[in-house]
Amino acid sequence: MPNPKSEEIGTVVRLLSDRSPATFQASYGECQTIVVRHLKDGSEFLFALIKAAVEADVQQDNLIIDAVSFLDDAHLARLAFFLQEEVKRGIDVEDLLAHVALQAPELFPDSTLGDIPDFADWLTHDDPRSPPACHHFSFEEGAPSDMSFPTHRNHPTWHLPATGRPLTVGGEGSAVCPTCRERLIHLVTLDDLELTMPLPRLRIETCANSLEPTYYSHDAAGVPTPIAPLHSPYIERPAKAAEKKTVRLAPTPKRWLRQSYGISNSRQNLFRLGGLPSWIQGPQFPVVPGTDRQMKFLLQFDSLAGFFWGSGGMLYVFWDDESRITCHVPQYT
């Protein structure tokens, strides 16, 4: 005899299977209501839902893929085993499998990880399975207010336990861009942080009108000055400074050390300090001007929370201790 939870799973699968334009929006809203109701009830319902979605071939829906993030470690391991068995049967579970593998690569062989583009990008680092430690920027108000879907707003990466003193992101910068004559925008000021990486005081400001790598020299107090090579003069529309927000640094749990921009698609918190970049267009490590010395990845800011890069993407900031230069590299879709 079916129980209420199994009936709800059947309802979600049936509604996701019906792609009628006339009813899809209302049906999807009903599916979302059911899933959200079980996000904090433990993993059993979500695990059963994901399995049922695979069996009904509706597993590529974002609602199902996002449910993976809310599984506990035991159910994540069970899902990894189930998906690998499905692959052997010739079932297309590529998107789901990649999502699980990012969170728990130790559950998969190298041959499987090698087929996931993000892992190929991360081979520029020593070991994508064991990336360097990093911190997430944890926003005081949680997820940005423009995130309408509950599975997005409630994603674990927006609610990591933070430590240390508050920091301010956003606001106007102290300098003016020599190319477009617009005031820089302030990203964040890093000062007296208790991190695993040695880092001096740095005020990170950027020209949001730049669509290419832009360089900044930092004085002894960490204040930036734009330097050559500067960005091209073409500007589609002057960028506005993001509204000031309060953040704290949250040590990143093992499960979220590897994040894909493509898989996240602005559903996860990708505001990170250190670790592995969430590349959009693939690895792009700049060198210090006039040298062949590669710069070190410092942080990345997503096109959320009032920030916007190109047509929507990511800004990566790199740092060189010796020259005290940062390079800001935007990538966008």
C-alpha positions in Angstrom: 0.0 0.0 0.0 1.6 3.3 -1.0 2.5 5.8 1.7 2.1 9.6 1.5 5.8 10.1 0.7 5.8 7.5 -2.1 2.7 9.2 -3.5 4.4 12.6 -3.4 7.4 11.1 -5.3 5.0 9.7 -7.9 3.4 13.1 -8.2 6.7 14.8 -8.8 7.9 12.3 -11.4 4.5 12.4 -13.2 4.5 16.2 -13.3 8.1 16.4 -14.5 7.3 13.9 -17.2 4.5 16.2 -18.6 6.2 18.9 -20.6 2.9 20.5 -21.9 3.6 24.3 -22.2 0.0 25.0 -21.0 0.5 23.3 -17.6 4.3 23.1 -17.1 4.7 26.3 -15.0 2.0 25.3 -12.5 3.1 21.7 -12.4 6.7 22.7 -11.8 5.6 25.0 -8.9 3.8 22.0 -7.3 6.9 19.8 -7.7 9.0 22.5 -6.1 6.6 22.8 -3.2 6.8 19.1 -2.5 10.6 19.0 -2.7 11.1 22.0 -0.5 8.9 20.5 2.1 11.4 17.7 2.5 14.7 19.5 2.3 15.2 19.4 6.1 13.5 16.1 6.8 16.7 14.0 6.2 17.8 12.3 3.0 15.6 9.3 2.6 12.8 11.1 0.7 15.3 13.0 -1.6 17.3 9.9 -2.3 14.2 8.0 -3.3 13.0 10.9 -5.4 16.3 11.0 -7.3 16.2 7.2 -8.0 12.6 7.4 -9.2 13.5 10.4 -11.5 16.3 8.3 -13.0 14.0 5.4 -13.6 11.5 7.7 -15.2 14.2 9.5 -17.2 13.5 13.0 -15.8 16.8 13.1 -13.9 18.2 16.0 -16.0 15.8 18.5 -14.4 17.5 21.1 -12.2 15.0 20.3 -9.4 16.4 16.8 -9.2 20.0 17.7 -9.7 19.8 20.3 -6.9 18.4 17.7 -4.5 21.8 16.0 -4.5 23.2 18.9 -2.5 20.9 18.2 0.4 21.7 14.5 0.8 23.7 13.4 3.8 27.0 11.6 3.3 25.6 8.1 3.6 22.9 8.8 0.9 25.4 10.5 -1.3 27.5 7.4 -1.2 24.5 5.2 -2.0 23.6 7.5 -4.9 27.2 7.3 -6.3 26.9 3.5 -6.4 23.5 3.6 -7.9 24.5 6.0 -10.7 27.6 4.0 -11.6 25.4 0.9 -11.9 23.1 2.9 -14.2 26.0 3.9 -16.4 26.9 0.2 -16.8 23.3 -0.3 -18.0 23.8 2.4 -20.6 21.5 5.0 -18.9 22.4 8.7 -19.4 23.0 10.1 -15.9 25.9 12.3 -16.9 24.7 15.5 -15.2 23.7 13.8 -11.9 26.9 11.8 -11.8 29.1 15.0 -12.3 27.2 16.7 -9.5 27.8 13.8 -7.1 31.5 13.4 -8.2 32.3 17.1 -7.5 31.0 16.6 -3.9 32.6 13.2 -3.3 35.3 12.3 -5.9 36.7 9.6 -3.6 33.6 7.5 -4.6 34.6 7.4 -8.3 37.5 5.9 -10.3 39.9 8.2 -12.2 38.3 7.1 -15.5 35.0 8.6 -14.4 36.5 11.8 -13.1 38.5 12.2 -16.3 35.2 12.5 -18.3 34.1 15.5 -16.2 35.3 18.8 -17.8 35.9 20.6 -14.5 38.4 17.9 -13.3 40.3 18.3 -16.6 40.5 22.0 -16.0 41.7 21.5 -12.4 44.6 19.3 -13.5 46.6 22.5 -13.5 46.6 22.0 -9.8 48.4 19.2 -7.9 45.4 17.0 -7.3 41.7 17.9 -7.9 40.8 15.1 -5.5 42.5 17.0 -2.7 42.4 20.7 -3.5 43.9 23.4 -1.2 41.8 24.7 1.6 39.6 27.7 0.9 37.0 29.9 2.5 33.6 31.0 1.3 32.3 34.5 1.7 29.2 34.0 3.9 26.7 36.8 3.4 25.1 38.1 6.5 21.6 38.0 4.9 22.2 34.6 3.3 21.6 34.1 -0.4 21.1 37.2 -2.6 17.5 38.4 -2.5 17.0 37.9 -6.3 17.3 34.1 -5.9 13.6 33.0 -6.3 13.9 29.2 -6.0 13.9 27.8 -2.5 16.4 25.1 -3.4 18.8 27.9 -4.5 18.2 30.1 -1.5 18.6 27.2 0.9 21.7 25.7 -0.8 24.2 24.7 1.9 27.0 26.9 0.5 24.9 30.0 1.3 24.6 29.0 5.0 28.1 27.8 6.0 29.1 28.6 9.6 31.3 31.6 9.5 34.0 32.8 11.9 36.1 35.9 12.4 35.2 39.6 12.2 32.8 41.0 9.6 34.1 42.3 6.3 32.4 44.6 3.8 32.0 43.8 0.1 30.8 46.2 -2.5 30.7 50.0 -2.5 32.9 52.5 -4.3 36.6 52.1 -4.7 39.3 54.7 -3.9 40.8 55.0 -7.4 39.6 55.9 -10.9 40.2 53.7 -14.0 42.6 55.5 -16.4 40.8 54.1 -19.4 37.1 54.7 -18.9 37.5 57.3 -16.2 34.9 55.5 -14.0 35.5 55.0 -10.3 36.6 51.5 -9.4 34.3 49.3 -7.4 35.3 47.8 -4.1 35.3 44.1 -3.9 36.7 43.4 -0.4 39.5 44.5 1.9 41.5 41.6 3.3 43.3 42.5 6.6 44.4 40.5 9.7 42.8 37.3 8.5 43.5 34.1 10.2 44.0 31.9 7.1 46.2 29.0 6.1 47.7 31.1 3.3 50.1 34.0 4.1 48.5 37.2 2.9 49.2 40.9 3.5 46.6 43.6 3.9 45.0 44.0 0.5 42.2 46.3 -0.7 40.8 44.7 -3.8 39.1 47.1 -6.2 38.3 46.5 -9.8 37.0 48.2 -13.0 33.8 46.4 -13.7 33.8 47.8 -17.3 36.8 45.7 -18.1 36.1 42.6 -20.3 39.7 41.4 -20.2 42.6 40.9 -17.7 43.4 44.1 -15.8 46.3 44.8 -13.5 46.7 46.7 -10.2 49.7 47.5 -8.2 49.3 47.6 -4.4 51.2 49.9 -2.1 52.4 49.0 1.4 48.9 49.6 2.8 47.3 47.4 0.2 45.7 50.3 -1.8 45.5 49.6 -5.5 46.5 51.6 -8.5 45.6 50.5 -12.1 48.7 49.8 -14.2 49.4 48.7 -17.7 48.3 46.7 -19.5 45.0 48.5 -19.1 41.7 47.3 -20.5 40.3 48.3 -23.9 38.4 51.6 -24.1 35.1 50.2 -25.4 32.3 50.4 -22.8 28.8 49.2 -23.5 27.4 50.8 -20.3 29.2 52.1 -17.2 29.0 49.6 -14.4 27.6 50.7 -11.0 29.1 49.9 -7.7 27.5 47.0 -5.9 25.6 47.8 -2.7 27.6 47.3 0.4 27.1 44.0 2.1 28.5 42.4 5.3 30.2 39.0 5.0 32.3 36.7 7.1 34.7 34.0 6.1 33.5 30.5 6.4 36.0 27.6 6.2 34.9 25.5 3.3 33.9 22.0 4.1 35.4 19.1 2.2 32.2 18.5 0.3 32.3 22.0 -1.3 36.0 22.4 -2.1 35.2 21.7 -5.8 32.5 23.8 -7.4 31.6 24.0 -11.0 30.3 27.2 -12.5 28.3 25.2 -15.1 26.7 22.8 -12.7 26.0 25.5 -10.2 24.6 28.0 -12.8 24.3 30.6 -10.1 22.5 28.3 -7.7 25.4 27.9 -5.3 27.6 30.3 -3.5 30.7 30.8 -5.6 32.1 33.7 -3.7 35.4 32.1 -2.5 38.8 33.0 -1.2 41.5 30.5 -2.3 41.2 26.9 -3.4 40.2 25.9 -7.0 38.7 28.5 -9.4 35.3 27.6 -10.8 36.3 28.2 -14.4 33.8 29.2 -17.1 36.0 29.2 -20.1 38.8 27.0 -18.8 42.1 27.8 -17.0 43.4 31.3 -17.6 46.4 32.0 -15.2 48.0 35.4 -15.9 51.7 36.1 -15.5 53.3 39.1 -13.9 53.8 41.8 -16.6 57.3 41.7 -18.0 58.0 38.2 -16.6 57.0 34.6 -17.2 56.1 34.2 -13.5 52.6 32.8 -13.1 50.4 34.5 -10.6 48.5 32.7 -7.8 44.8 32.4 -7.6 43.4 34.5 -4.8 39.6 34.8 -4.9 36.6 34.8 -7.2 33.3 36.8 -7.3 30.2 35.6 -9.0 27.6 37.7 -10.9 25.3 37.8 -8.0 24.7 40.1 -4.9 24.9 43.2 -7.1 28.0 42.3 -9.0 28.0 41.6 -12.7 30.8 40.6 -15.0 30.4 40.8 -18.8 27.2 39.1 -19.9 27.0 37.4 -16.5 29.9 35.3 -15.3 32.8 35.3 -12.8 35.7 37.6 -11.8 38.9 35.8 -10.8 41.6 37.8 -8.9 45.2 36.6 -8.9 48.1 37.8 -6.7 51.9 38.0 -6.8 53.7 38.5 -3.5 57.0 39.6 -5.0 55.6 42.4 -7.3 52.5 43.2 -5.1 50.4 43.1 -8.2 46.9 41.7 -8.6 45.4 40.7 -12.0 41.6 40.6 -12.4 40.4 38.1 -15.1 36.7 38.1 -16.1 35.1 35.2 -17.8 31.5 35.2 -18.9 29.0 33.2 -20.8 
